[in-house]
Amino acid sequence: PLEQGRGHRRRLRPAERVGPGVSPRTVAFATLGCRLNQVDTQQLQTLCEARGFRTVPVEAPADVVVVNTCTVTARAEFSDRRAIRRAARVSPRARLVVTGCWAQTSPGDVAGLREVDLVVGNADKGRLPELLDDLLAGRIQVSDIAGERTLPAVPPARIAGRSRAFLKIQDGCQHRCAFCVVPFARGQSRSLEPKVALDQARLLVEAGHPELVLTGVDLGHYGADLVPRTTLAAFLKELVELPGLRWIRLSSVLPAYFTPELVEIVTSLPVIAPHFHIPLQSGSDRVLRLMRRPYNRAMYRRLVERLATAIPSLGLGADVIVGFPGERDADVAETLALIEALPFSYLHVFPYSPRRGTEAATFAGVVDARTIARRSTRLRELARAKSLAFRRGLVGSLAEVLVLETRDRATGRLTGLTGNYVEVLFEGADALMRGLARVRVTDAERGRTLGEIA
């Protein structure tokens, strides 16, 4: 049901043609969407620099601008278009490359934008430097990602000056949730070989990153596609042995993947950050069935209660979709009640957005925009209250924080990230940046948490 753009061609604008054998010298990157997209951009930057390109900020003119797009919602595609127009204004003579999930699912739409010279799908991103060198700009390079069976070992991106490093160990998804376009954009689940992943983790830690964030589309499925099969739990057992590693933080993991072995590891090893993002989407079993989610309300609640019992300071986040086709006020009430009952420290609330090619896009019972806005407001108000209550519970406590590389814009204070994923603002010298510090939490306000060096 989605576009496949292989073989389509567009011409470069005359002013931007490059002669044979001449490569552009500078490249800029703009990234939209999820953490995984950020990791992909970092990997593309590493590949391009190895090919002789020099990276410049996206706010500066460049010979090539790469826009790494998102397509999870209609709002995301609006942001994609805006980023493309902005890049063309900043670098009017650049070759403008669009890649990422929107490029994969709708290459014809992307190629139809007058600013765009080259469209590169997710399965082809690793070939970007080669495509530029071979002057294939103007052609849509979007392979059928459903045929991808392996996750290539791209050199880890060591971003100078960053406190945390993101390690991509998995991509794609085996699930077919009714609302989700990600499997079309990312393909089936593919895992990085454990030895390769461990080697990359070692390089990142040795480069001065005390925290590693493991990323993937369907992280809990890690290793199931490999021969021999392995698991996320088995990989973590090896990863925690790396010297110099203070925190391992997991990105989003579905409830069904929390096997007894994984629960034991994440609740007993001090290197595992006490913070988990466990997607909820709805607290109504009826809606979860419509969504084709692989869990129910009771399963979700049991898991969270078990984790919270084992980790009293647990940082817990979730995604919630509002206005899924067929959602009723009673379903929203169940969602609100479940959220109220569980120790969430933050929530991401998304209005439902129909995605072309997904099952839910054909469902009856469409919820009107006014109702979605009203329900979203209630959920966001509850999310703010839960966050404030969680952070107030930390006041007076001591916390080890990873000091981030930039100061808070509003106050000029340092920002320290706790293990349970709270940003604490405190006074301190630049020398503390990118290192570990101990702070005492002194206050929690609606929009920020304050502390002082212990």
N, C-alpha and C positions, 0 to 999 in steps of 0.2 A: 504493500500500500504506500510505501515511501518512495521518493524519487531515487533513481540510480543514475548518476551523472557521467559514467565512464564514456569517453569518446566525444563528449561535447567540447567545443572549442570557442574561445573568445580571443580577440586580438588585443595586443597591447596598444595603449594610446601612443601615437607616433613620438611624442616628446620623451617617452620613457623606454624606448628601445635601447638595448645594450648590445654593443658589437660582439662578434664571436671572440670567445676566449677572455672576455672582460667580465669580472665578477663584481657585484656591488660590494662596497667596503663596510658599510655600517648597517646595523639591523636594530630595530626597536620592537618591543613586544607589548601588547595589551591583552590582559587576561580577564575573562568574565566567568562567573559561575563558581563552581565548587573548588575545594582544596585540591582535588585530583587534577583539575585543569591547571592550577598553579604549579603542581609538580610537573605536569607535562610541559608547561612553558619553560620551566627551569631546565628540563632535559633538552628541549629544543635549543635553548640558549647555549648549553654545553656543546651540543653537536655543531651548531653554527660557528661557535668560536673555534672549535677544533678544525674547522674548514677554512679559517682565516678571517671570518667576519668579526667586527668589533661591535659590541653591544652599546647602545646609547639609550638614554631615557626616552620613553614614548612621547614626552613633551618636547623633545628636540627633533629637528629635521633628520631624516635617515634615508638611506638608499632603498631599504626594504623595511616595511612594517608588517608584522605578523599579528593578526587579531585572532586569539584563541577563544572560540565562542561557546555559549551554552544554549540549550534548547528545552530545558526542563519545564518552562512555563512560557506563556505568550509574552509576559513582561520581560523575560530573559531575551527573547528575540528582539523586542523593542530596544533593549540595552545594546544588543549586538549591533543593530543598525546604527545606533547613535555613536558607538565606539568607532565603527568603520568611517562614518562621516567625519568625525573628529580627527581621526588619523590622516584622512585625505587632506583636511585643511592644514594640519601641522606640516605634513610632508607631501606637498602637491605633486612632486616629481618622482615620488617613490613607487616602487612596485609594491602593491598592496596585496598581501596574502591573507586569506581567511581559512582557518582550520578549526578543528574542534567539533562539537556535537551538532551544531546547526549546519555546518558544512557537510557533515556526514549524512544527515537525514534529509536535507533540502538543498542539494548542490545547485539545482537549477535556479532556485530563488536567490541564492547567494550570488551566483554568477551573473544574474540579471542586474545586479547593482552596478551602476556605471563606474563606481570607484574601484571595483575589484578586478584584479589582474589574474589571480591564481587561486583556485579553490582546492584545498588538500584535505582529504578525509582522515578520520582517526587511524585507519589502518595504514595510511601512507605518510603520517607525520614524520616518522623516522627518516624518510627520504628527502625531507625538505632541503637540506643543503645541496644535495645532488640535483634536485629539481631546479634550484636556482642557478647552479653552475652550468647545467645543461640547457639553460634558457628555454625551459618548457612553460614559462609564464604564459597565461592565456588559455591553458588547457585545464579542464577539470580533472583532478587526480583523486578520484574517490572510488576505491575498490570496495567490493562487497565484504563488509566487516564480519558478516555471519560466517564466512569461511576461515576466519583467523582461529588458529588452534594453539598458538604459543604466545607468550609475552616476551618480547625481545629484551635482552640485557643491555640497557642503555647506561652509559657511565653515570654514576650519581652526580647530581648537580650540587656542587659545593659553593654556596652563595656567600661571598665574603661579608663578614659583619653581621650575619644572622645568628641569633641565639639557638633557634630550633631548626632541625632539618626534617624534611618530609621524605619518607622512603616508600616508594610505590612498589608493592609486592603482588598486587592483583589488579585485574581489570575485567570489565564485562560482568554479565549477570545471567544466572540460570533461571531466575524467576520471571514470570510474565504477569506482573500486577496489572490490573485493568487500566490504570491511569498512567502508566509509566512508559515514556519513550526511550529511556536509557538503553535497554537491550538493543534497540535499533541503531542507536548512536555508538554503542561501545562493544556490541557483539556478545558472544558467550563468555563464560568465566574462564580466565586464563591466569595462571600463577607463575611467578618467578621461581626458578629453582632455588631451594633453600641455601645451597652453597653460594650461589651468586648473590642472593639477598644478604647473607651474612657478611660476605666480602664487602659489599657496598656499605652496609651498616658500619663495619669496622673503619672504612675510609672516612665516613662522615664523622664518627666520634673522634678519630685521630685528627681531623681537621678542626676540632674545637667545638663540636655541637654536643652539649651534655644531654639534650633531649632529642629523641627520635619519635616522629609521628608516623605510624604505619598507616598507609592509605590504600584504598581500593574501592571499587564500586560496590562489591559484595564481599567485604573483607573476611567475613566468617567462613566463606566457601574456600578460603585459601587451601591449596594443596590437593583438593579433591580431583583435579584434572591431571595431576602429575603421575608419572610412573617411576617408582612406586608411589602410591598415594601417601599423603601426609596431612597434617592438620595445623591450624593456627596455634593450637596449644603446644604441639611438638616444636614448632618453630620458635615460639616464645621461650621454651625451656632452654634452647640454645642461645637465643639472643640475649637473655638476661646475664649470661656469663661474660659479656664483653666488658673489659676493664674501661673505666672512665665514663660509663653510661649511667646517668642519674635517673632519667625518666624514659620509659617507653609508654607512649600514649597511643591508644587505639582510636581510629576514626570509627564511623558508624558500623555497628554490628547488629544484625537482626536477632531477636530473642531466641529463635530456634537453634542458633549456633552455639548458645551457651551450654555446652555439654558439662557434665559433672567435672571432667578433667579441666576444661577451660575455666570454669568457676573457681575451682581450687587454686589454679595458677594465679588468676587475676586478684584473688582476695588474700593470698598468702605471701606473695613476693613483693618486697618493698620497692623494687625497681619499676613495677607496673603502676602508672599514675592512677590514683583513686578517682577516676573520671571516665564515665562511659556515656556514649551517645547511642541510645537504643530507640530506633524509629517506632513511633506509635501510630500515627496517621489518624486513628479514630479509637475512641473508647467504647464504641458500639459493636457488638459482635455481628449484627446485621449488616452494618456498613463494611466491616472488615471482610465479610464473605463476598459482598459485592465487589470490593477492591481486589479480591483474590490474594489477600495477605496470608502468609504461612504461619499464623498464630492467632490466638483469640485473647479476649480480655483477661481471662483467668490465668493463662500462661504468662502473659506479660506481668501481671501483678505478682505472681509467685516469684518470678525471677527478680524483679526489682526489690521485693521485700527480703529475699535471700541476700542479695548484694548489699542492701542497706544495713542489714543485721551484722554482716561480716565487716563492713567498712562504715563506721559511724559518721565519718566526714565525707561520705560519697558525694561527688559532683555528678549530677545526672541530667542529661539533656535528651530532648526528643523532637521529632518533627510531627506536626499535626496538619492535616489537610481539612479545610473548611469548604463546605458546599459541594461535596461529591454528589453526582447525580443520584437522586433518590433519598438524600439525607433529610431527616425530619428533625423538628425541634426536640423530640424525645431522644434522638441519637446524640444531639449536641449536649443535652443534659447528662447523658451517660458519660460522655467524654469529659465534661467539666467535673463530674463527680470523681472519676478515676484520677484525674490530674490533681484534684484537691486532696485526695487520699494518699498520694505517693510523694516522695521527697524530691521533686524536681528542683533543680537549681536554675534552669533556663529552658525555654521552649522556642522553637522556630515554627511560626504559624504561617501557612501558605493558603491563599484562596485557590480553590480548584481551577485548573486551566486545561481545557480539552486539548489533547495533542493528536495531530493527524496520524492515523495508522494504529492508534490504541483502541482497545475494546470499549473503554468508557466513553470515547467520543461518539459512539452510536447509541448510548443509553438514553432512555426516556427519563423524565423526572428532573430536568435541568433546574437548578436552583437559581433564582434571579439575583442580580448583582447587589441589590439593596439588602436582601436577606443575608447574603454572604458577608457583606460589610458589617452588618449588625452582629452576626455570630463571631466574626473575626475579632471585633472590638472586645467582646466579652472574654474571649480566650486570651487575647493579649493583655487585658487588665489582670486576669488571673496569673498569667505568666510573670508579669512585673511584681505582683504581690509575692509569688513563690520565690522569685529571685531575691527580693529584699529580705524576706524572712530567713532564707538560707544564709545570706551574707551577714545579717545581724547576728546569727548564731555563731559566727566566727569571731566577733568582737572580743578582744581580750586574749585571743589565742596566739600562739607562735606558729609561724609557717615558714617553711623553706620555699623560696621563690627563685625562678629563673628570671633574671633581669633582662628585659627586652632591649633591643638595639635603638629604640627611639623613645623620646620623652612624650608624655601626654601633652597634646597641643594646648589644651585649655589651661592647665596649671603649671606646665613646665617641669612637673615631677617625673621621677623615674617610674617605670611600670614593671611590676614583678608578677609573673604568672605562677599561681600556686599549683600544686599537684592536682587539686580538685577543680581547676580551671576557673579561678577567680583572678581578675586583674586588680592588684593592689597598688595604689599610688603612694609614693613616699619620697621624701627628700634624700638626696644622695649625690655623690660625685659620678661623673661619666665613667670613671675607672671601674665602677661596679657593673657596667653594661656587659651583657653576654656571659655573665658569670652567675654563680649561685649566691644567695644572701638569705639571712634570717630576718624576718620582719614580724612585728607585733601588729595585729589588726586593731585599729583604734576606733573606727567608725564605719558605718555602712549607710549610705544615702541612696536615694532612688536611682541615681544614674552612675554612682561610683562607690568604690570601697577605698578607705584610707588606712594608712599604716605608718610605722616608723621603724627604723633600723633597730633590731633587738640588741 
